[in-house]
Amino acid sequence: MDSAIKKSIDWANYSTKDDKHWFYYGLKKPVGPMTWQGIEEVSKKYPDLFVSYESSGNSAKIKHWLPGEIIITAREEISNQGA
């Protein structure tokens, strides 16, 4: 559980960057890479979306997936702490 919490916080911080290292799980395979803004657009249509971040942008290296909603919530919490 601690690992998932740390990863969600790390990924929330990574989501503020404008790089194409994000993937979502669709049609039984990773879709991407794309920016976090792209993930947000897809999540509007599919709110139960699972996402992953891979610093190399290579989907073959993905090891972990988290619900997109967790990253969105972590982003909000980080933003609220900075306010």
PyMOL commands that set and color helices and strands:
alter all, ss='L'
color gray80, all
select helices_A, chain A and resi 2-14+36-45+59-61+68-82
alter helices_A, ss='H'
color red, helices_A
select strands_A, chain A and resi 22-26+29-34+50-53+66-67
alter strands_A, ss='S'
color yellow, strands_A
deselect
rebuild
show_as cartoon
